[in-house]
Amino acid sequence: MGKIRKFLTNPIIKTIALTIWFLAIVFALVIMYGKGNFATPSFIYQAF
């Protein structure tokens, strides 16, 4: 357990892991919202 804890608390490993984590989040957001259709919906109250 000591070797694993020492490995995970290494600043370089921590930086690499956080970078991969944030890149995964950005990648997921691009997949979800990257369709390129950023047009606003039509106005609901057009009769006014």
mmCIF file of the N, C-alpha and C atoms, coordinates in Angstrom:
data_MODEL
# 
_entry.id   MODEL 
# 
loop_
_atom_site.group_PDB 
_atom_site.id 
_atom_site.type_symbol 
_atom_site.label_atom_id 
_atom_site.label_alt_id 
_atom_site.label_comp_id 
_atom_site.label_asym_id 
_atom_site.label_entity_id 
_atom_site.label_seq_id 
_atom_site.pdbx_PDB_ins_code 
_atom_site.Cartn_x 
_atom_site.Cartn_y 
_atom_site.Cartn_z 
_atom_site.occupancy 
_atom_site.B_iso_or_equiv 
_atom_site.pdbx_formal_charge 
_atom_site.auth_seq_id 
_atom_site.auth_comp_id 
_atom_site.auth_asym_id 
_atom_site.auth_atom_id 
_atom_site.pdbx_PDB_model_num 
ATOM 1   N N  . MET A 1 1  ? 0.814   -1.187 0.000   1.00 0.00 ? 1  MET A N  1 
ATOM 2   C CA . MET A 1 1  ? 0.000   0.000  0.000   1.00 0.00 ? 1  MET A CA 1 
ATOM 3   C C  . MET A 1 1  ? 0.864   1.260  0.000   1.00 0.00 ? 1  MET A C  1 
ATOM 4   N N  . GLY A 1 2  ? 1.992   1.206  0.626   1.00 0.00 ? 2  GLY A N  1 
ATOM 5   C CA . GLY A 1 2  ? 2.861   2.368  0.712   1.00 0.00 ? 2  GLY A CA 1 
ATOM 6   C C  . GLY A 1 2  ? 3.394   2.799  -0.641  1.00 0.00 ? 2  GLY A C  1 
ATOM 7   N N  . LYS A 1 3  ? 3.715   1.825  -1.504  1.00 0.00 ? 3  LYS A N  1 
ATOM 8   C CA . LYS A 1 3  ? 4.241   2.155  -2.827  1.00 0.00 ? 3  LYS A CA 1 
ATOM 9   C C  . LYS A 1 3  ? 3.159   2.802  -3.692  1.00 0.00 ? 3  LYS A C  1 
ATOM 10  N N  . ILE A 1 4  ? 1.934   2.306  -3.570  1.00 0.00 ? 4  ILE A N  1 
ATOM 11  C CA . ILE A 1 4  ? 0.839   2.873  -4.355  1.00 0.00 ? 4  ILE A CA 1 
ATOM 12  C C  . ILE A 1 4  ? 0.547   4.300  -3.896  1.00 0.00 ? 4  ILE A C  1 
ATOM 13  N N  . ARG A 1 5  ? 0.516   4.500  -2.583  1.00 0.00 ? 5  ARG A N  1 
ATOM 14  C CA . ARG A 1 5  ? 0.259   5.841  -2.044  1.00 0.00 ? 5  ARG A CA 1 
ATOM 15  C C  . ARG A 1 5  ? 1.370   6.806  -2.451  1.00 0.00 ? 5  ARG A C  1 
ATOM 16  N N  . LYS A 1 6  ? 2.609   6.342  -2.420  1.00 0.00 ? 6  LYS A N  1 
ATOM 17  C CA . LYS A 1 6  ? 3.731   7.183  -2.807  1.00 0.00 ? 6  LYS A CA 1 
ATOM 18  C C  . LYS A 1 6  ? 3.656   7.514  -4.304  1.00 0.00 ? 6  LYS A C  1 
ATOM 19  N N  . PHE A 1 7  ? 3.225   6.533  -5.101  1.00 0.00 ? 7  PHE A N  1 
ATOM 20  C CA . PHE A 1 7  ? 3.079   6.741  -6.538  1.00 0.00 ? 7  PHE A CA 1 
ATOM 21  C C  . PHE A 1 7  ? 1.988   7.768  -6.831  1.00 0.00 ? 7  PHE A C  1 
ATOM 22  N N  . LEU A 1 8  ? 0.851   7.654  -6.135  1.00 0.00 ? 8  LEU A N  1 
ATOM 23  C CA . LEU A 1 8  ? -0.270  8.551  -6.397  1.00 0.00 ? 8  LEU A CA 1 
ATOM 24  C C  . LEU A 1 8  ? -0.057  9.962  -5.857  1.00 0.00 ? 8  LEU A C  1 
ATOM 25  N N  . THR A 1 9  ? 0.803   10.122 -4.892  1.00 0.00 ? 9  THR A N  1 
ATOM 26  C CA . THR A 1 9  ? 1.070   11.460 -4.354  1.00 0.00 ? 9  THR A CA 1 
ATOM 27  C C  . THR A 1 9  ? 2.233   12.150 -5.060  1.00 0.00 ? 9  THR A C  1 
ATOM 28  N N  . ASN A 1 10 ? 2.807   11.490 -6.038  1.00 0.00 ? 10 ASN A N  1 
ATOM 29  C CA . ASN A 1 10 ? 3.871   12.100 -6.819  1.00 0.00 ? 10 ASN A CA 1 
ATOM 30  C C  . ASN A 1 10 ? 3.278   13.264 -7.626  1.00 0.00 ? 10 ASN A C  1 
ATOM 31  N N  . PRO A 1 11 ? 3.879   14.453 -7.525  1.00 0.00 ? 11 PRO A N  1 
ATOM 32  C CA . PRO A 1 11 ? 3.298   15.625 -8.201  1.00 0.00 ? 11 PRO A CA 1 
ATOM 33  C C  . PRO A 1 11 ? 3.214   15.463 -9.724  1.00 0.00 ? 11 PRO A C  1 
ATOM 34  N N  . ILE A 1 12 ? 4.173   14.797 -10.313 1.00 0.00 ? 12 ILE A N  1 
ATOM 35  C CA . ILE A 1 12 ? 4.155   14.618 -11.765 1.00 0.00 ? 12 ILE A CA 1 
ATOM 36  C C  . ILE A 1 12 ? 2.996   13.705 -12.165 1.00 0.00 ? 12 ILE A C  1 
ATOM 37  N N  . ILE A 1 13 ? 2.811   12.609 -11.444 1.00 0.00 ? 13 ILE A N  1 
ATOM 38  C CA . ILE A 1 13 ? 1.720   11.679 -11.727 1.00 0.00 ? 13 ILE A CA 1 
ATOM 39  C C  . ILE A 1 13 ? 0.378   12.368 -11.495 1.00 0.00 ? 13 ILE A C  1 
ATOM 40  N N  . LYS A 1 14 ? 0.297   13.162 -10.444 1.00 0.00 ? 14 LYS A N  1 
ATOM 41  C CA . LYS A 1 14 ? -0.937  13.883 -10.130 1.00 0.00 ? 14 LYS A CA 1 
ATOM 42  C C  . LYS A 1 14 ? -1.278  14.874 -11.246 1.00 0.00 ? 14 LYS A C  1 
ATOM 43  N N  . THR A 1 15 ? -0.287  15.585 -11.755 1.00 0.00 ? 15 THR A N  1 
ATOM 44  C CA . THR A 1 15 ? -0.501  16.540 -12.837 1.00 0.00 ? 15 THR A CA 1 
ATOM 45  C C  . THR A 1 15 ? -0.952  15.833 -14.107 1.00 0.00 ? 15 THR A C  1 
ATOM 46  N N  . ILE A 1 16 ? -0.319  14.720 -14.432 1.00 0.00 ? 16 ILE A N  1 
ATOM 47  C CA . ILE A 1 16 ? -0.690  13.957 -15.624 1.00 0.00 ? 16 ILE A CA 1 
ATOM 48  C C  . ILE A 1 16 ? -2.116  13.420 -15.486 1.00 0.00 ? 16 ILE A C  1 
ATOM 49  N N  . ALA A 1 17 ? -2.452  12.899 -14.325 1.00 0.00 ? 17 ALA A N  1 
ATOM 50  C CA . ALA A 1 17 ? -3.786  12.346 -14.105 1.00 0.00 ? 17 ALA A CA 1 
ATOM 51  C C  . ALA A 1 17 ? -4.857  13.441 -14.204 1.00 0.00 ? 17 ALA A C  1 
ATOM 52  N N  . LEU A 1 18 ? -4.602  14.606 -13.624 1.00 0.00 ? 18 LEU A N  1 
ATOM 53  C CA . LEU A 1 18 ? -5.565  15.708 -13.709 1.00 0.00 ? 18 LEU A CA 1 
ATOM 54  C C  . LEU A 1 18 ? -5.715  16.220 -15.141 1.00 0.00 ? 18 LEU A C  1 
ATOM 55  N N  . THR A 1 19 ? -4.617  16.252 -15.877 1.00 0.00 ? 19 THR A N  1 
ATOM 56  C CA . THR A 1 19 ? -4.673  16.679 -17.267 1.00 0.00 ? 19 THR A CA 1 
ATOM 57  C C  . THR A 1 19 ? -5.528  15.718 -18.084 1.00 0.00 ? 19 THR A C  1 
ATOM 58  N N  . ILE A 1 20 ? -5.326  14.434 -17.890 1.00 0.00 ? 20 ILE A N  1 
ATOM 59  C CA . ILE A 1 20 ? -6.132  13.434 -18.598 1.00 0.00 ? 20 ILE A CA 1 
ATOM 60  C C  . ILE A 1 20 ? -7.590  13.554 -18.196 1.00 0.00 ? 20 ILE A C  1 
ATOM 61  N N  . TRP A 1 21 ? -7.864  13.774 -16.914 1.00 0.00 ? 21 TRP A N  1 
ATOM 62  C CA . TRP A 1 21 ? -9.239  13.906 -16.421 1.00 0.00 ? 21 TRP A CA 1 
ATOM 63  C C  . TRP A 1 21 ? -9.938  15.102 -17.079 1.00 0.00 ? 21 TRP A C  1 
ATOM 64  N N  . PHE A 1 22 ? -9.277  16.277 -17.097 1.00 0.00 ? 22 PHE A N  1 
ATOM 65  C CA . PHE A 1 22 ? -9.895  17.466 -17.672 1.00 0.00 ? 22 PHE A CA 1 
ATOM 66  C C  . PHE A 1 22 ? -10.036 17.355 -19.184 1.00 0.00 ? 22 PHE A C  1 
ATOM 67  N N  . LEU A 1 23 ? -9.085  16.717 -19.853 1.00 0.00 ? 23 LEU A N  1 
ATOM 68  C CA . LEU A 1 23 ? -9.215  16.499 -21.288 1.00 0.00 ? 23 LEU A CA 1 
ATOM 69  C C  . LEU A 1 23 ? -10.383 15.567 -21.593 1.00 0.00 ? 23 LEU A C  1 
ATOM 70  N N  . ALA A 1 24 ? -10.604 14.576 -20.742 1.00 0.00 ? 24 ALA A N  1 
ATOM 71  C CA . ALA A 1 24 ? -11.747 13.679 -20.924 1.00 0.00 ? 24 ALA A CA 1 
ATOM 72  C C  . ALA A 1 24 ? -13.061 14.440 -20.770 1.00 0.00 ? 24 ALA A C  1 
ATOM 73  N N  . ILE A 1 25 ? -13.119 15.365 -19.816 1.00 0.00 ? 25 ILE A N  1 
ATOM 74  C CA . ILE A 1 25 ? -14.324 16.179 -19.632 1.00 0.00 ? 25 ILE A CA 1 
ATOM 75  C C  . ILE A 1 25 ? -14.560 17.058 -20.860 1.00 0.00 ? 25 ILE A C  1 
ATOM 76  N N  . VAL A 1 26 ? -13.526 17.708 -21.344 1.00 0.00 ? 26 VAL A N  1 
ATOM 77  C CA . VAL A 1 26 ? -13.665 18.564 -22.525 1.00 0.00 ? 26 VAL A CA 1 
ATOM 78  C C  . VAL A 1 26 ? -14.078 17.725 -23.735 1.00 0.00 ? 26 VAL A C  1 
ATOM 79  N N  . PHE A 1 27 ? -13.489 16.564 -23.888 1.00 0.00 ? 27 PHE A N  1 
ATOM 80  C CA . PHE A 1 27 ? -13.821 15.677 -24.996 1.00 0.00 ? 27 PHE A CA 1 
ATOM 81  C C  . PHE A 1 27 ? -15.286 15.244 -24.918 1.00 0.00 ? 27 PHE A C  1 
ATOM 82  N N  . ALA A 1 28 ? -15.761 14.921 -23.724 1.00 0.00 ? 28 ALA A N  1 
ATOM 83  C CA . ALA A 1 28 ? -17.168 14.526 -23.553 1.00 0.00 ? 28 ALA A CA 1 
ATOM 84  C C  . ALA A 1 28 ? -18.095 15.690 -23.896 1.00 0.00 ? 28 ALA A C  1 
ATOM 85  N N  . LEU A 1 29 ? -17.741 16.899 -23.502 1.00 0.00 ? 29 LEU A N  1 
ATOM 86  C CA . LEU A 1 29 ? -18.561 18.064 -23.834 1.00 0.00 ? 29 LEU A CA 1 
ATOM 87  C C  . LEU A 1 29 ? -18.577 18.332 -25.330 1.00 0.00 ? 29 LEU A C  1 
ATOM 88  N N  . VAL A 1 30 ? -17.466 18.133 -25.990 1.00 0.00 ? 30 VAL A N  1 
ATOM 89  C CA . VAL A 1 30 ? -17.413 18.315 -27.442 1.00 0.00 ? 30 VAL A CA 1 
ATOM 90  C C  . VAL A 1 30 ? -18.295 17.282 -28.128 1.00 0.00 ? 30 VAL A C  1 
ATOM 91  N N  . ILE A 1 31 ? -18.274 16.053 -27.632 1.00 0.00 ? 31 ILE A N  1 
ATOM 92  C CA . ILE A 1 31 ? -19.122 15.011 -28.216 1.00 0.00 ? 31 ILE A CA 1 
ATOM 93  C C  . ILE A 1 31 ? -20.595 15.349 -28.001 1.00 0.00 ? 31 ILE A C  1 
ATOM 94  N N  . MET A 1 32 ? -20.949 15.813 -26.813 1.00 0.00 ? 32 MET A N  1 
ATOM 95  C CA . MET A 1 32 ? -22.348 16.104 -26.520 1.00 0.00 ? 32 MET A CA 1 
ATOM 96  C C  . MET A 1 32 ? -22.859 17.346 -27.241 1.00 0.00 ? 32 MET A C  1 
ATOM 97  N N  . TYR A 1 33 ? -22.051 18.402 -27.296 1.00 0.00 ? 33 TYR A N  1 
ATOM 98  C CA . TYR A 1 33 ? -22.526 19.686 -27.809 1.00 0.00 ? 33 TYR A CA 1 
ATOM 99  C C  . TYR A 1 33 ? -21.823 20.126 -29.084 1.00 0.00 ? 33 TYR A C  1 
ATOM 100 N N  . GLY A 1 34 ? -21.029 19.282 -29.669 1.00 0.00 ? 34 GLY A N  1 
ATOM 101 C CA . GLY A 1 34 ? -20.235 19.675 -30.831 1.00 0.00 ? 34 GLY A CA 1 
ATOM 102 C C  . GLY A 1 34 ? -20.911 19.477 -32.164 1.00 0.00 ? 34 GLY A C  1 
ATOM 103 N N  . LYS A 1 35 ? -22.219 19.446 -32.192 1.00 0.00 ? 35 LYS A N  1 
ATOM 104 C CA . LYS A 1 35 ? -22.939 19.260 -33.446 1.00 0.00 ? 35 LYS A CA 1 
ATOM 105 C C  . LYS A 1 35 ? -22.842 20.490 -34.335 1.00 0.00 ? 35 LYS A C  1 
ATOM 106 N N  . GLY A 1 36 ? -22.524 21.616 -33.767 1.00 0.00 ? 36 GLY A N  1 
ATOM 107 C CA . GLY A 1 36 ? -22.383 22.838 -34.537 1.00 0.00 ? 36 GLY A CA 1 
ATOM 108 C C  . GLY A 1 36 ? -23.703 23.566 -34.747 1.00 0.00 ? 36 GLY A C  1 
ATOM 109 N N  . ASN A 1 37 ? -24.778 23.071 -34.187 1.00 0.00 ? 37 ASN A N  1 
ATOM 110 C CA . ASN A 1 37 ? -26.072 23.716 -34.339 1.00 0.00 ? 37 ASN A CA 1 
ATOM 111 C C  . ASN A 1 37 ? -26.320 24.603 -33.120 1.00 0.00 ? 37 ASN A C  1 
ATOM 112 N N  . PHE A 1 38 ? -25.832 25.823 -33.192 1.00 0.00 ? 38 PHE A N  1 
ATOM 113 C CA . PHE A 1 38 ? -25.970 26.738 -32.073 1.00 0.00 ? 38 PHE A CA 1 
ATOM 114 C C  . PHE A 1 38 ? -27.049 27.786 -32.338 1.00 0.00 ? 38 PHE A C  1 
ATOM 115 N N  . ALA A 1 39 ? -27.974 27.480 -33.237 1.00 0.00 ? 39 ALA A N  1 
ATOM 116 C CA . ALA A 1 39 ? -29.042 28.418 -33.557 1.00 0.00 ? 39 ALA A CA 1 
ATOM 117 C C  . ALA A 1 39 ? -30.024 28.484 -32.396 1.00 0.00 ? 39 ALA A C  1 
ATOM 118 N N  . THR A 1 40 ? -30.512 29.664 -32.153 1.00 0.00 ? 40 THR A N  1 
ATOM 119 C CA . THR A 1 40 ? -31.491 29.830 -31.075 1.00 0.00 ? 40 THR A CA 1 
ATOM 120 C C  . THR A 1 40 ? -32.849 29.319 -31.539 1.00 0.00 ? 40 THR A C  1 
ATOM 121 N N  . PRO A 1 41 ? -33.652 28.794 -30.643 1.00 0.00 ? 41 PRO A N  1 
ATOM 122 C CA . PRO A 1 41 ? -34.985 28.335 -31.041 1.00 0.00 ? 41 PRO A CA 1 
ATOM 123 C C  . PRO A 1 41 ? -35.881 29.523 -31.395 1.00 0.00 ? 41 PRO A C  1 
ATOM 124 N N  . SER A 1 42 ? -36.950 29.232 -32.111 1.00 0.00 ? 42 SER A N  1 
ATOM 125 C CA . SER A 1 42 ? -37.855 30.306 -32.502 1.00 0.00 ? 42 SER A CA 1 
ATOM 126 C C  . SER A 1 42 ? -38.528 30.909 -31.263 1.00 0.00 ? 42 SER A C  1 
ATOM 127 N N  . PHE A 1 43 ? -38.910 32.156 -31.381 1.00 0.00 ? 43 PHE A N  1 
ATOM 128 C CA . PHE A 1 43 ? -39.513 32.874 -30.262 1.00 0.00 ? 43 PHE A CA 1 
ATOM 129 C C  . PHE A 1 43 ? -40.908 32.322 -30.013 1.00 0.00 ? 43 PHE A C  1 
ATOM 130 N N  . ILE A 1 44 ? -41.245 32.035 -28.768 1.00 0.00 ? 44 ILE A N  1 
ATOM 131 C CA . ILE A 1 44 ? -42.509 31.392 -28.440 1.00 0.00 ? 44 ILE A CA 1 
ATOM 132 C C  . ILE A 1 44 ? -43.686 32.336 -28.646 1.00 0.00 ? 44 ILE A C  1 
ATOM 133 N N  . TYR A 1 45 ? -43.561 33.571 -28.227 1.00 0.00 ? 45 TYR A N  1 
ATOM 134 C CA . TYR A 1 45 ? -44.668 34.527 -28.237 1.00 0.00 ? 45 TYR A CA 1 
ATOM 135 C C  . TYR A 1 45 ? -44.640 35.372 -29.522 1.00 0.00 ? 45 TYR A C  1 
ATOM 136 N N  . GLN A 1 46 ? -44.831 34.746 -30.644 1.00 0.00 ? 46 GLN A N  1 
ATOM 137 C CA . GLN A 1 46 ? -44.789 35.478 -31.911 1.00 0.00 ? 46 GLN A CA 1 
ATOM 138 C C  . GLN A 1 46 ? -46.093 36.224 -32.183 1.00 0.00 ? 46 GLN A C  1 
ATOM 139 N N  . ALA A 1 47 ? -47.153 35.913 -31.458 1.00 0.00 ? 47 ALA A N  1 
ATOM 140 C CA . ALA A 1 47 ? -48.431 36.582 -31.687 1.00 0.00 ? 47 ALA A CA 1 
ATOM 141 C C  . ALA A 1 47 ? -48.464 37.985 -31.064 1.00 0.00 ? 47 ALA A C  1 
ATOM 142 N N  . PHE A 1 48 ? -47.537 38.323 -30.226 1.00 0.00 ? 48 PHE A N  1 
ATOM 143 C CA . PHE A 1 48 ? -47.556 39.617 -29.546 1.00 0.00 ? 48 PHE A CA 1 
ATOM 144 C C  . PHE A 1 48 ? -46.856 40.671 -30.359 1.00 0.00 ? 48 PHE A C  1 
# 
